[in-house]
Amino acid sequence: MPKPHPRIILALLAAFVLALACGRTAPAAGPGPEIVLQRLHVAYLGLDGNRLVGSGCPGDFGRGQIEDYHFVVTGLDPNREVVRVVVAGDNSTLTWEWPCRDDWELLAQPVKPGMWELFIAPSLPAKIYTVIFFYDDDRMALGMAEAP
């Protein structure tokens, strides 16, 4: 009977060790961020004469000249700090963000506890706008508005 080649023995041994290692589970990591989704009510007020933010990031281009889309958002948790707001239209052409990074800037300002106003420079018309508020504790709140 022929002797097995040393490389075959080494390959079988490596496969056996790998099978043992893959069968073990890693110790459980600590708890990760908790994402709790909160539903918001978003009212689309459309073009109502406000000219507060322009296009781009920062939203300086056309500021004061471009009539903005206006949204009023209610249902936010007044006991949490908002650190980021994102608005996306269903036409997938643009996203608005506060504070802006790579997307177009939006103006987000609190009106009273649990209520904010948002203003975005118009892009291609969308029928549905999705609004997401991010809190400082890894929670977020989401709402949608339908444009007429």
C-alpha positions as CSV (number, residue, x, y, z in Angstrom):
1,M,0.0,0.0,0.0
2,P,1.4,3.4,-1.0
3,K,2.2,5.9,1.7
4,P,0.1,9.1,1.8
5,H,1.8,12.2,0.6
6,P,2.9,14.5,3.5
7,R,0.9,17.4,1.9
8,I,-2.3,15.4,1.9
9,I,-1.9,14.6,5.6
10,L,-1.2,18.3,6.3
11,A,-4.3,19.4,4.2
12,L,-6.5,16.9,6.1
13,L,-5.1,18.1,9.4
14,A,-5.8,21.7,8.5
15,A,-9.3,20.8,7.4
16,F,-9.9,19.0,10.7
17,V,-8.6,22.0,12.8
18,L,-10.7,24.4,10.7
19,A,-13.8,22.3,11.2
20,L,-13.3,22.4,14.9
21,A,-12.7,26.1,14.9
22,C,-15.8,26.8,12.9
23,G,-17.9,24.7,15.1
24,R,-17.2,26.9,18.1
25,T,-19.2,30.0,18.8
26,A,-17.6,33.3,19.8
27,P,-18.5,34.7,23.2
28,A,-21.5,37.0,23.0
29,A,-20.6,40.7,22.6
30,G,-22.1,43.3,24.8
31,P,-25.3,45.0,23.8
32,G,-25.2,47.1,20.7
33,P,-27.1,50.3,20.0
34,E,-30.8,50.0,20.5
35,I,-32.8,51.2,17.5
36,V,-36.3,52.1,18.5
37,L,-38.5,53.4,15.7
38,Q,-40.9,56.1,16.5
39,R,-43.7,57.1,14.0
40,L,-44.1,60.7,13.1
41,H,-46.8,62.8,11.5
42,V,-45.5,64.8,8.6
43,A,-47.5,67.5,6.9
44,Y,-46.4,68.6,3.5
45,L,-47.2,72.3,3.1
46,G,-45.4,72.7,-0.2
47,L,-44.4,76.0,-1.7
48,D,-45.9,78.5,0.7
49,G,-43.6,81.5,0.1
50,N,-40.6,80.6,2.3
51,R,-37.1,81.2,0.8
52,L,-34.9,80.1,3.7
53,V,-32.5,77.5,2.2
54,G,-31.0,77.1,-1.2
55,S,-29.5,74.1,-3.0
56,G,-26.3,72.3,-2.4
57,C,-24.3,71.8,0.8
58,P,-24.3,74.2,2.4
59,G,-27.6,75.4,1.0
60,D,-26.3,78.8,-0.1
61,F,-27.0,78.6,-3.8
62,G,-30.2,80.5,-4.4
63,R,-30.8,81.1,-0.8
64,G,-33.4,83.9,-0.6
65,Q,-34.5,83.3,-4.2
66,I,-35.6,79.7,-4.4
67,E,-39.0,79.0,-2.9
68,D,-38.7,76.1,-0.5
69,Y,-40.9,73.0,0.2
70,H,-42.2,73.3,3.7
71,F,-43.0,70.4,6.1
72,V,-44.3,70.4,9.7
73,V,-43.4,67.3,11.7
74,T,-45.1,66.4,15.0
75,G,-44.8,63.5,17.3
76,L,-41.1,63.9,18.1
77,D,-40.0,62.9,21.6
78,P,-39.5,66.2,23.4
79,N,-37.2,64.4,25.9
80,R,-34.6,63.5,23.4
81,E,-32.0,65.6,21.5
82,V,-32.2,65.6,17.7
83,V,-28.8,65.3,16.1
84,R,-29.6,64.6,12.5
85,V,-32.5,64.9,10.0
86,V,-32.8,63.3,6.6
87,V,-35.5,63.9,4.0
88,A,-35.7,61.7,0.8
89,G,-38.1,61.9,-2.1
90,D,-39.4,58.8,-3.8
91,N,-37.8,59.8,-7.1
92,S,-34.4,58.9,-5.8
93,T,-32.8,61.9,-7.2
94,L,-31.8,63.7,-4.1
95,T,-31.6,63.5,-0.3
96,W,-31.6,66.5,2.0
97,E,-29.8,66.4,5.3
98,W,-29.2,68.5,8.5
99,P,-26.5,69.0,9.2
100,C,-25.5,68.5,5.6
101,R,-22.5,66.3,4.6
102,D,-22.7,65.1,1.0
103,D,-26.4,65.7,0.5
104,W,-28.3,69.0,0.0
105,E,-28.8,71.0,3.1
106,L,-32.2,71.3,4.7
107,L,-33.3,73.8,7.3
108,A,-34.6,72.1,10.4
109,Q,-35.9,74.1,13.4
110,P,-37.9,73.2,16.5
111,V,-41.2,75.1,16.8
112,K,-42.2,73.8,20.2
113,P,-41.6,70.5,22.1
114,G,-42.3,67.6,19.8
115,M,-42.8,69.8,16.7
116,W,-40.3,70.8,14.0
117,E,-40.4,72.7,10.7
118,L,-38.3,71.5,7.7
119,F,-37.5,73.5,4.6
120,I,-35.9,72.0,1.5
121,A,-34.9,73.5,-1.9
122,P,-37.0,71.8,-4.6
123,S,-35.6,69.2,-6.9
124,L,-37.5,67.0,-9.3
125,P,-41.0,66.6,-8.0
126,A,-41.7,63.6,-5.7
127,K,-45.0,62.2,-4.6
128,I,-43.8,60.7,-1.3
129,Y,-41.3,62.3,1.1
130,T,-39.7,60.2,3.9
131,V,-38.5,62.1,6.9
132,I,-36.1,60.5,9.5
133,F,-35.0,62.2,12.7
134,F,-32.0,60.7,14.6
135,Y,-31.7,61.2,18.3
136,D,-28.5,61.3,20.3
137,D,-29.2,57.9,21.9
138,D,-29.2,55.9,18.7
139,R,-33.0,56.0,18.4
140,M,-34.8,57.4,15.4
141,A,-38.2,58.6,14.3
142,L,-39.7,58.2,10.9
143,G,-42.7,59.7,9.0
144,M,-43.9,60.1,5.5
145,A,-45.8,62.8,3.6
146,E,-47.6,62.6,0.3
147,A,-47.3,65.6,-2.0
148,P,-50.4,66.5,-4.0
